[in-house]
Amino acid sequence: MSHRKFSAPRHGHMGFLPRKRSRRHRGKVKTWPKDDPSKPVHLTAFLGYKAGMTHILRETHRTGLKISKREEVEAVTIIDTPPMVVVGLVGYVETPRGLRNFKTIFAEHISDECRRRFYRNWHKSKKKAFTKYCKTWQDEEGKKQLEKDFQAMKKYCKVIRAIVHTQTRLLPLRQKKAHIMEVQLNGGTVADKVDWAHEMLEKQIPVSSIFQQNEMIDVIGVTKGRGFKGVTSRWHCKKLPRKTHKGLRKVACIGAWHPARTAYSVARAGQKGYHHRTEINKKIYRIGQGIHMEDGKLVKNNAATTYDPTDKSITPLGGFPHYGEVNNDFVMLKGCVAGTKKRVLTLRKSLLVHTKRSAAENIELKFIDTTSKFGYGRFQTAQEKRAFMGPQKKSITKEKLELKEGEEDL
C-alpha cells in the first residue's frame, strides 16, 4: 500500500461471507441455550411475525447515572405472536459425530394449516398427509407401539425437541400455510421432557409461558432483500473522483497482476440483503395480551399504561402499514429487528448470563404511541379524532347504511 497517504480500515465485514441469498426463509436456531435440569421443563424459542414499529416514553431506572429518573423516548418493534400448537416431539441420541434423530412422534389430530406445509400445491393434492398415521392412536396395537416409542425415548435420548407450528389463520396475512419448527425442551430430566411433550400434544402454547417482561432475548431471521447491488452500496466503498472514466461507483484496483486471481476479500458487486442473521440481546419492553372477552366485555386496552389509562389497543390508527391489525398476543422489543413487515422471526432465549445493569433494568412504560403511521399522525384513538374533527362524510354514510339495514330487518 505504498501509494496510500493514510492507512484506513477495510470496507465491509468479512465474517459474514459469502453474501448470498439465504436458503431458508424462516430463521434457523443453530445453537440452543444450555440445559439446566434443576429448572422446570420449558420451551426455548417461539415464532412471531414482524408487524411494525412505534415509539414509547419511559422513565429510566439506572442508579448512579445522570440519566436516571429522566424520561426517554425510544423506538420499539411490535412482533405479532399468536399461540403456537404442539404437534409432535423428536428424540435425539448422542453419537461420536454429534446428535442423531432417534424417534419422531406426531399427534393424532393435525390441522390443515400445518398439513399444508407438507405439500407444494395443497389445492391439487389428495390431502392424504397423516390420514394413515393418525390411526396408530386409535387401535390397540398402535397404542402399544406408541407407548413403546415413548419409553424408548426416555431410555436412550439425550435431547428432546417439540415440533410446533404457528397459526396463520389468526394473522392478517394471505398465507394459509403454517410455519413449523423444532424447539428444544430444557429443564428437568429426559423423562420429564417426554411426559411434558406428550401432555402438551395438540395444545396451544402462549408466548407469555416462554418469555417474561425485561428479559433479554435473541432474534433470528432473514434480512430485507435488496437485490443485486454494486460495490458502493454493498460494501460502502469510497466513490472515485468525478472525472473517472467508465463510472465512479467502482473499486479502483481489484488486485495485483500476480497472483493472477481476484482475492475473495476484494469488494465485488452482487447480492445485498436477504441474508440469515442472528441479533442478540434484544430487551422485551412488554408482552401484551391479545383482544379477548372478559365477563362478557371486549378487552382491548393492551396499549394502556398506569400513566396513560386510555382504552386503546397496540394497533395504530389505520393499522400497521403493510401489515394490518394486531389482535393476538404481541411482544414489544427495544429497537429494530431484521426483515420486512410480515417476515417470520424466531425469538430464542438468550445463551448468555446477563450481568449488565441495562439488562437487569426494570422497564416501566409511561406512554405507547398509537397515532397513524401513514403521514403525520395526531390522534391516539378514533374517539379522539372524532371529537376534534367532528362527524366525517364516511362515518355519516356508514351510520345511514346501518339505519337502512336495521329498517329492512324490521
Disulfide bonds with the S-S distance in Angstrom:
none
